[in-house]
């Protein structure tokens, strides 16, 4: 018997997981809202901004970071579902995420380097670019490097 069969991952061998997966309802033919974005003649899942903040401040305060990312989400037109942040010691870095109905904003900070890496991924009618001024105001970076990806592009 191969390793997949031992794990119950072969269709001839019933497993609880396969039964559960096989019984998921089909959504074909149902009227379901499509949250893909159509912009500039393209259709895609959403816009993913990779934002690097250099020479930034306020990178060791989880409450301030939470408030800043929440404000950025609201400014972008997103719906906040929940957030979670972890404060690392002894250097004080923070990692966290604000989960949105339209995707997420996440951050990882290195206060000892005055650096933060932020991901902003949004679908639907939100504009993640609108979050950038809020992040600038909260973290006062000397430099912002921005990379934009259109995820899930339909050709």
N, C-alpha and C positions, 0 to 999 in steps of 0.2 A: 504494500500500500504506500502511495507517495505521501509527501508531507501535507499537501492540500487536502487529500482524502482524510488524513488523520485529524485535520482541523475541521472536517465537515464542510469543506468548501468545494465539493464536487456535486454536480446536479443530481447524479444517481443516488447520492447518499443524503437522506433528509436530515436537516438540522433545524434547530429552533430559529436561527437567523434566516436561513433560506425560506422557511415557511413565512416568517414575518415579512420579509422583503417581497415574496411572491404575492402576499395579500394586500400590499399597498394599493390604494385606489388609483385608477387611471384618470388622468385629467384631460385626455384627448376629447375634443369636441365641446368641452365646457367653456363658458365665457370667462376667461381669466385675463386680468389686466397684465399687460406687458410693460415692465418697468425699464426695458432697454431704452437708451437715449437715441434720438434721431437728431443729429446736428451736423451742419456743414456737409450734407449729402452722405453722411455715414450713419450706420446703426451699430451700437455697441452697448455693452453691459453698463459701463460707467466710466467716470474719469478718476484716475488714480494719480494724485500728486505726491511726489516724494520730496519732502521739504527738509533741507539741512540748515540749521541755524548755527552760525559761528559767532563767537564773541557775545553770547547770550547771557542773560541774568535770570534770576528767579527759577533756577533749575533743580532746586533741592526741596521745594515746598509742595508736597502732594496736593494740599487743599487749593493752593493758588493754581497749580497746573490743571487740576480738575475743573476749576471755575473757568480758566482760560479756554480749555478745549470745549467745554459746554457752550461758552459764549461764541466760539468760532463756529460750532455746529449750528447754533440758532441763526447766526448771521448768514450762513450758507443756505438756510432754508430747510435744514434737516430736522427730523423728529428724534429726540433723544429717548432711548429705551432704558439704558442704565450705564454705569461706569464702574471701573475698578482700577485702583492704582496701588502700586507696591513701592515702598521707600526702602532702598538698599542702604545698609550701613557697612563699613564706617564712612564711605565716600559720599553718601547722600544722594546717589542717583535715583531716579524715579522711572519706573516703567508703568504704562497704563493704557487703557482703552476706553473710549466712549463708544458704546454700541448704538448704532442708529437704525431706524427703520430702513434707511437708504444705504446702509453699510457701516462704516466705522471711521473713527479718527484714533490713531495710536501714537504714542510717544515713548522714546527712550532717551534719557538724559545722562550726560557726563558732566556734572558741575565742575569737576577738577580740570576739565578741558574747555569749559564754557561752550559746550556743544550739545545740541539736541537733534535727534532724527525723528521726524514726524511723517506719518502716512495719513493721507486724507483720501478715502475712497468713497465715492457717492454715485448713486444712480438716480434715475427719475429726473425731477425738475430742479434739483439742488445744483448750486454752482460752488464747487469747492474753492474756487479762486477767491470768493467772497470771504473765506475764513482767514486768508493771509494777513490782512490789515489787523485783525484781532490778535493774531499770534505775534506780529511785530510789536504791537502796543504792550502785550503782556511780558515778552521776553527781551525786548530791546536789543536785538542782534545787530552786530556790526555788518554782517553779511548774510544774505539768504540765497541759497542755491536751490533751484526748483527744477524738477524733472516731471514731465507730464506724460502719462500713458493712457491710452484709450483701451480699456480692458474688454475682452470678449467681442472683438470687432467681427461683424457679420459681413462676409464678402459676397 
